[in-house]
Amino acid sequence: MAKLYIFGIGGTGSRVLRSLTFLLGAGVKLPSFSEVVPIVVDADSTSGDKTEAVQLMENYQRLYQFTDHTSAADPDGFFATSMSSCCHDGFTLNIPGGTAQKFKDYMHFSSLDNANRDLVKMLFSEKNLEADMSVGFKGNPNIGSVVLNQFIGSDDFAAFANSFAEGDAIFIISSIFGGTGASGFPILLKNLRANDTSNVPNANLIAQAPIGAISVLPYFILDNVDPNRDDQIDSGTFIQKTRAALKYYERNLAELDHMYYIGDDARPTYDNHDGGAQQKNKPNFVEFVAALSIFDFANQACDGMTHNANSRTVYHEYGIKEDKQEFNFSNLSEQSVALVRKPMAKLLLAHNYFTQALDQSWKLAWASTHEPIFSRTVLEEKGFWEHLTSFTTAYKQWLNDMANNKRQFGPFKLTTGEKDVFAIVSDKEPKKIKVLSYIMDDNFKLFNNKLDSFKKKKDFGKLPESLKTPAAYWLNLFSLVTSNLIEEKLKI
């Protein structure tokens, strides 16, 4: 099947890719595409948000390799969508010329003749020319537009183009109020549609491919600018920059097939860091919704669809039912709930079992009769257990952070214990289940009972070789059991 290339531009692009990766890990289905290819575009090579997103996606890749992907496996299982990279350094597209320098040095300002120096000074302020690009463009799209226009000639862009095939599609994530995203998005779109067959491999296929994008409007503010510094980002300019960019987009993005917008007036205040490792914004509901736009686009860009230059761009927005500061799934559209609620609940339930009940369950039949016998040692082979628990722990922290932001999206109860194991979905009360003529308590005994019963099924005694590795069997078993429990207990 086809591939969906996803360009995540700037810090917002990385944060949305983080949300997407958690949703894919939970088993949320991506219509029409069997493989996603994230490409991170960010001048800030040490950005904390970018580093975290890349590490999470690398971990997803490892877990995908452990998972069985034949017809024998649960079609709604965890880590079911292939995720690959096409750049030489993995997910990150390298920008030619390097950004670990001042903008004037990138422009070779000192080597210009007087006439060209005067021209550059007309276009860029002294502050622009002295800007240190090692931490990105710091809200200056005029700088970003010059630097990012060069990546089209890079080896990484050529690698992307070489791997592009008929039926593939492209999605672009960017913010509209910063520097990297606001400048990178229109430049990237222009070059994708250029059909430059003399310089870009598969240029014709890329130019005809469906392209969608989400432009994230202001959804946070930064704390007060230090009066002793003139190089910090001033979030007071975000709205002004957004208005200017929207006017430009209106006139220059006609070749886009689907355009999504998202923003929020309930804006949390984050620390004002120049960039680098300290730039790690708390996960936000807006980034979660932005990730949902990718699934919607995938549904729109069905197999075989191509770009029609005569068609108008289709615009999409997202709204919640009521403007609340604190809410759960009940405040989202039915379409969104149907897409994500069950798989997200499955991964949380599995994580809770791993951390609260597994140590007391190794001697039960479902674990002790497996060949080889399940144990922590067996699961730790090739790093499987470390990768899995690292992912699920980060997933729960992501949920917790969204629930504790200014706009508090809390679809799950994250402090459940032994007595309320299945009361994890905020807007759903667990039902009682009768097992062998008596009602099973809402605790891990029911979970273990289900694991035992699934293990005893005849189909599980005739597993194909692809599912007989402990890791593949484990992921498949817990996907099936959590799905069954959520259907019976929560009627989802």
Salt bridges, closest charged atoms under 4 A:
ASP49 OD2 - ARG15 NH1 2.45
GLU52 OE2 - ARG18 NH1 2.78
GLU52 OE1 - LYS280 NZ 3.43
ASP74 OD2 - LYS346 NZ 3.94
ASP76 OD1 - LYS29 NZ 3.25
GLU130 OE1 - LYS102 NZ 2.92
GLU130 OE2 - LYS104 NZ 2.74
ASP156 OD1 - HIS88 ND1 2.73
ASP168 OD2 - LYS3 NZ 2.83
ASP231 OD2 - LYS138 NZ 3.60
ASP231 OD1 - ARG229 NE 3.04
ASP257 OD2 - ARG193 NH2 2.87
ASP257 OD1 - HIS307 ND1 2.75
ASP264 OD1 - ARG407 NH2 2.60
ASP265 OD1 - ARG267 NH2 3.27
ASP271 OD2 - HIS273 NE2 3.92
ASP274 OD2 - ARG229 NH2 2.51
GLU287 OE2 - ARG15 NE 3.22
GLU287 OE1 - ARG18 NH2 3.51
ASP296 OD2 - HIS316 ND1 3.93
GLU322 OE2 - LYS324 NZ 3.86
ASP323 OD1 - ARG407 NH1 2.64
ASP359 OD1 - ARG376 NH2 2.81
ASP427 OD2 - ARG341 NH1 3.59
ASP442 OD2 - LYS432 NZ 3.86
ASP442 OD1 - LYS489 NZ 2.26
GLU465 OE2 - LYS468 NZ 3.80
GLU487 OE2 - LYS342 NZ 2.41
GLU488 OE1 - LYS450 NZ 3.07
